[in-house]
Amino acid sequence: MIRMLASVRDRAEALIVLEAGVDLIDLKNPADGALGALPVDVIRDVVDVVAGRTTTSATAGNIEPDAIGLQVAMASIAATGVDYVKAGLFPRGWTHGGRDYAGVFGCLTALQPLPGTRRIAVMFADLAPSLDLVDAVAEAGFDGVMVDTALKQGRSLCDVASSDWLADFIARARGRSLLCGLAGSLRIEHIDVLAAQAPDYLGFRGALCVGRERGSELDREAVRRVRQRLRAIEHDAVV
C-alpha cells in the first residue's frame, strides 16, 4: 500500500488534509526552502488537533552538516510530540553548487538517538547524493529515508532522477528495513509512474495548493483528487 504524505503549514491546512484521509501530515514552512522548519508552538498545536488520528512528521530545517546544531533542532521538534522528525542531508554550500557529502556522512555518524521519537533522513535528488547515504542513514539508527528536491525551481523529482536511480534507492532502503518515500514537486500525473516503484509514501505540497504553487493555500479539491488517485491505485492492486 502506498500512503499519502501531505505537507502543511498550520492547523487549518492540517484539518483539510485530515478530513481527506491522508496517511501522514508533514509540518514544514514552504516559504523557507525545501525543509523550512515551523515554530514549535505551531507544530505542537497541529499535533494536539490531530490527536493521534493520523501520523505526523515535522522538519528540523535547512541545516548544513552540523551534528550539534542538527541534534538540537531535532530534539526541539521531537519535544512537540510528532511521530517523526525529518532531517535534511544537505551538502555544505549546496545553494552555491557544493556537492561534497563527506560532512554529511560525518554528521550522520555523530547524531544521537531521540528516545521515543522516530527519525527520517531526507536526500535531495537534484544535489547529486550518493546512494551510499541510504546505508549510512540505517547505520545511524534512522527509521526511514526519503528523496526530495532541494531547488524548488519548477523541476520535479521525475525531472531530476531516473527510474533506475529511484528503483535502486528503494531497493537499498528495503534492504536496510527503512521506510522510504518519494517527494519533490510531484503532480497528480506523476502518481502512476512513481507508484510502480512501490515506495511506502508519496509526498505532496504544490499539487495540493491553489494554482499548484507550494506557497499558496491548500485547495480542498486538489487534495481530494490526489487522495482519490492513490486510493484507485490501491484498489486496482488488490483487484
NUVOVEX-466667 format. One line per 4 residues: number of its first residue (from 1); their letters; for each residue x negated, y negated, z of C-alpha. Coordinates in pm, whole numbers, plus 50000, padded with zeros to 5 digits. Layout:
NUVOVEX-466667
NUM = A = X/Y/Z | ...
This chain:
NUVOVEX-466667
1 = MIRM = 50000/50000/50000 | 49867/49658/49902 | 49954/49393/50156 | 50001/49020/50104
5 = LASV = 49789/48758/50276 | 49927/48405/50266 | 49714/48109/50377 | 49899/47841/50572
9 = RDRA = 49802/47520/50748 | 50070/47470/51012 | 50378/47604/51192 | 50622/47501/50918
13 = EALI = 50431/47689/50649 | 50388/47989/50877 | 50764/48011/50920 | 50817/48005/50543
17 = VLEA = 50584/48299/50478 | 50703/48485/50786 | 51059/48464/50653 | 50936/48606/50321
21 = GVDL = 50786/48906/50498 | 50415/48853/50434 | 50181/49101/50596 | 49910/48863/50713
25 = IDLK = 49936/48492/50792 | 49596/48334/50740 | 49529/47997/50900 | 49294/47755/50729
29 = NPAD = 49266/47395/50614 | 49283/47389/50231 | 49173/47025/50228 | 48834/47131/50366
33 = GALG = 48696/47373/50112 | 48720/47748/50091 | 48729/47827/50464 | 48810/47498/50632
37 = ALPV = 48900/47553/50997 | 49215/47418/51156 | 49221/47265/51506 | 49257/47533/51773
41 = DVIR = 49582/47382/51901 | 49740/47425/51556 | 49622/47786/51538 | 49749/47858/51888
45 = DVVD = 50087/47702/51801 | 50125/47929/51498 | 50019/48237/51693 | 50284/48150/51951
49 = VVAG = 50561/48106/51695 | 50468/48423/51505 | 50480/48609/51837 | 50338/48932/51701
53 = RTTT = 50592/48967/51420 | 50310/48998/51167 | 49931/48995/51166 | 49742/48666/51191
57 = SATA = 49392/48551/51100 | 49206/48220/51109 | 48887/48092/50953 | 48587/47973/51150
61 = GNIE = 48489/47703/50899 | 48244/47644/50615 | 47934/47727/50819 | 47599/47795/50652
65 = PDAI = 47373/48064/50809 | 47351/47973/51179 | 47417/48261/51416 | 47460/48041/51723
69 = GLQV = 47691/47792/51554 | 47897/48063/51389 | 47922/48263/51711 | 48052/47957/51899
73 = AMAS = 48303/47874/51624 | 48431/48231/51605 | 48466/48256/51982 | 48670/47935/51985
77 = IAAT = 48904/48070/51717 | 48928/48409/51891 | 49049/48236/52209 | 49367/48127/52028
81 = GVDY = 49490/48487/52017 | 49469/48552/51642 | 49431/48913/51538 | 49135/48849/51306
85 = VKAG = 48866/48581/51288 | 48718/48520/50943 | 48354/48421/50892 | 48220/48299/50559
89 = LFPR = 47892/48437/50421 | 47765/48113/50267 | 47401/48097/50150 | 47215/47789/50269
93 = GWTH = 47257/47489/50038 | 47530/47664/49840 | 47700/47337/49741 | 47378/47234/49565
97 = GGRD = 47306/47565/49396 | 47149/47757/49685 | 47190/48132/49639 | 46929/48277/49877
101 = YAGV = 47101/48527/50108 | 46810/48606/50338 | 46952/48374/50604 | 47296/48534/50571
105 = FGCL = 47158/48883/50637 | 46970/48748/50938 | 47278/48570/51070 | 47488/48887/51049
109 = TALQ = 47226/49079/51245 | 47225/48819/51523 | 47602/48788/51571 | 47757/48939/51884
113 = PLPG = 48094/49121/51907 | 48404/48931/52017 | 48577/49157/52273 | 48943/49203/52191
117 = TRRI = 48920/49034/51850 | 48856/49185/51511 | 48631/49012/51259 | 48643/48982/50882
121 = AVMF = 48350/48859/50672 | 48417/48667/50351 | 48187/48689/50050 | 48213/48447/49758
125 = ADLA = 48202/48595/49409 | 48103/48265/49248 | 47796/48232/49475 | 47623/48544/49337
129 = PSLD = 47637/48760/49650 | 47457/49092/49672 | 47689/49385/49732 | 47439/49499/49993
133 = LVDA = 47615/49243/50211 | 47901/49493/50250 | 47667/49733/50427 | 47526/49451/50642
137 = VAEA = 47878/49349/50741 | 47957/49706/50850 | 47632/49736/51043 | 47712/49408/51221
141 = GFDG = 48031/49568/51354 | 48286/49374/51148 | 48625/49527/51080 | 48676/49406/50726
145 = VMVD = 48534/49220/50430 | 48694/49002/50164 | 48586/48847/49837 | 48699/48491/49766
149 = TALK = 48579/48194/49560 | 48393/47904/49720 | 48402/47646/49442 | 48767/47553/49407
153 = QGRS = 48733/47411/49055 | 49010/47587/48869 | 48841/47924/48823 | 48997/48231/48980
157 = LCDV = 48834/48545/49114 | 48919/48713/48785 | 48719/48447/48601 | 48400/48495/48804
161 = ASSD = 48395/48867/48890 | 48417/49164/48653 | 48646/49459/48715 | 48340/49680/48759
165 = WLAD = 48194/49449/49024 | 48522/49439/49214 | 48556/49818/49192 | 48204/49856/49334
169 = FIAR = 48284/49611/49614 | 48598/49803/49712 | 48423/50140/49691 | 48145/50016/49919
173 = ARGR = 48396/49875/50167 | 48592/50201/50169 | 48271/50395/50216 | 48198/50194/50531
177 = SLLC = 48560/50218/50661 | 48613/49843/50625 | 48941/49673/50546 | 48898/49498/50213
181 = GLAG = 49075/49213/50040 | 49060/49006/49724 | 49139/48635/49703 | 49027/48327/49513
185 = SLRI = 49277/48107/49330 | 49486/48414/49248 | 49805/48367/49049 | 50104/48593/49008
189 = EHID = 49974/48709/48669 | 49661/48846/48838 | 49852/49077/49068 | 49892/49378/48840
193 = VLAA = 49528/49399/48730 | 49392/49347/49082 | 49643/49586/49237 | 49494/49854/49012
197 = QAPD = 49173/49815/49215 | 49370/49918/49528 | 49243/49666/49785 | 49412/49653/50125
201 = YLGF = 49507/49287/50076 | 49556/49033/49802 | 49529/48676/49931 | 49712/48369/49803
205 = RGAL = 49731/47996/49863 | 49757/47791/49542 | 50003/48031/49379 | 50240/47972/49672
209 = CVGR = 50228/47592/49655 | 50420/47322/49472 | 50255/47276/49133 | 50017/47563/49214
213 = ERGS = 49797/47307/49392 | 49640/47459/49703 | 49653/47128/49889 | 50025/47073/49835
217 = ELDR = 50311/47210/50046 | 50438/47563/50012 | 50712/47641/49760 | 50960/47892/49907
221 = EAVR = 51050/48027/49564 | 50685/48076/49468 | 50624/48265/49792 | 50926/48483/49720
225 = RVRQ = 50811/48561/49364 | 50466/48671/49472 | 50607/48883/49754 | 50860/49045/49520
229 = RLRA = 50592/49129/49262 | 50381/49304/49524 | 50685/49494/49650 | 50768/49603/49294
233 = IEHD = 50418/49743/49252 | 50453/49929/49582 | 50788/50070/49471 | 50650/50180/49134
237 = AVV = 50360/50355/49306 | 50599/50553/49526 | 50826/50648/49237
